[in-house]
């Protein structure tokens, strides 16, 4: 995938920083997602010049959805733990 002339490479944008931050958060937030998140971060870092900044919106939404899911999952675990004890 190549960037079009009117698109800014992902690596040179604020969205890239946000994307890296979200992935780093996922890497530390959940062991099950750590491997996948690290792989995705590596893939993005090696291909960032080919990803347009405009394409990061979907990736950021996906990562936000995953993060919210982890928060909800953590709350449910706590509630179950509290109910058992």
Phi, psi and omega per residue, in radians:
X1 nan 2.260 -3.123
X2 -1.981 2.659 3.088
X3 -1.354 2.563 3.058
X4 -1.442 2.873 -3.056
X5 -1.023 -0.594 -3.083
X6 -1.588 0.156 -3.126
X7 -1.866 2.534 3.112
X8 -1.601 2.303 3.077
X9 -1.009 2.457 -3.073
X10 -0.958 -0.697 -3.040
X11 -1.113 -0.261 -3.091
X12 -1.865 0.482 -3.075
X13 -2.242 2.826 3.048
X14 -1.179 -0.557 3.124
X15 -1.072 -0.590 3.097
X16 -1.095 -0.754 3.105
X17 -1.080 -0.734 3.124
X18 -1.118 -0.731 -3.141
X19 -1.102 -0.771 3.094
X20 -1.081 -0.746 3.125
X21 -1.066 -0.767 3.137
X22 -1.086 -0.760 -3.140
X23 -1.155 -0.711 3.103
X24 -1.079 -0.665 3.097
X25 -1.081 -0.781 -3.133
X26 -1.156 -0.618 3.138
X27 -1.071 -0.661 -3.113
X28 -1.595 -0.260 -3.031
X29 -1.446 -0.558 -3.018
X30 -2.621 2.171 -3.101
X31 -1.047 -0.653 -3.100
X32 -1.143 -0.605 -3.115
X33 -1.563 -0.175 -3.055
X34 -1.016 -0.870 -3.124
X35 -1.065 -0.793 3.138
X36 -1.141 -0.719 -3.128
X37 -1.152 -0.731 3.110
X38 -1.104 -0.712 3.114
X39 -1.122 -0.748 3.127
X40 -1.132 -0.754 3.121
X41 -1.067 -0.764 3.114
X42 -1.078 -0.793 3.128
X43 -1.041 -0.797 -3.132
X44 -1.150 -0.693 -3.132
X45 -1.117 -0.657 -3.121
X46 -1.363 -0.305 -3.087
X47 -2.106 0.244 -3.020
X48 -1.076 -0.525 3.133
X49 -1.226 -0.284 -3.115
X50 -1.753 -0.155 3.115
X51 -1.703 2.229 -3.135
X52 -1.374 2.590 3.132
X53 -1.010 -0.594 -3.128
X54 -1.139 -0.366 -3.126
X55 -1.475 -0.155 -3.081
X56 -1.313 -0.362 -3.097
X57 -1.005 -0.816 3.131
X58 -1.116 -0.716 3.120
X59 -1.110 -0.735 3.131
X60 -1.145 -0.687 3.093
X61 -1.099 -0.738 3.121
X62 -1.081 -0.807 -3.140
X63 -1.133 -0.642 3.083
X64 -1.106 -0.756 3.115
X65 -1.050 -0.771 3.114
X66 -1.104 -0.757 -3.135
X67 -1.080 -0.777 3.112
X68 -1.087 -0.722 3.101
X69 -1.049 -0.700 3.111
X70 -1.147 -0.677 3.120
X71 -1.115 -0.809 3.125
X72 -1.091 -0.758 3.117
X73 -1.059 -0.746 3.115
X74 -1.102 -0.705 3.113
X75 -1.140 -0.706 3.124
X76 -1.139 -0.722 3.096
X77 -1.047 -0.745 -3.128
X78 -1.116 -0.763 3.133
X79 -1.090 -0.741 3.110
X80 -1.132 -0.767 3.129
X81 -1.063 -0.791 3.136
X82 -1.129 -0.640 -3.134
X83 -1.202 -0.596 -3.138
X84 -1.302 -0.649 -3.071
X85 -1.689 nan nan
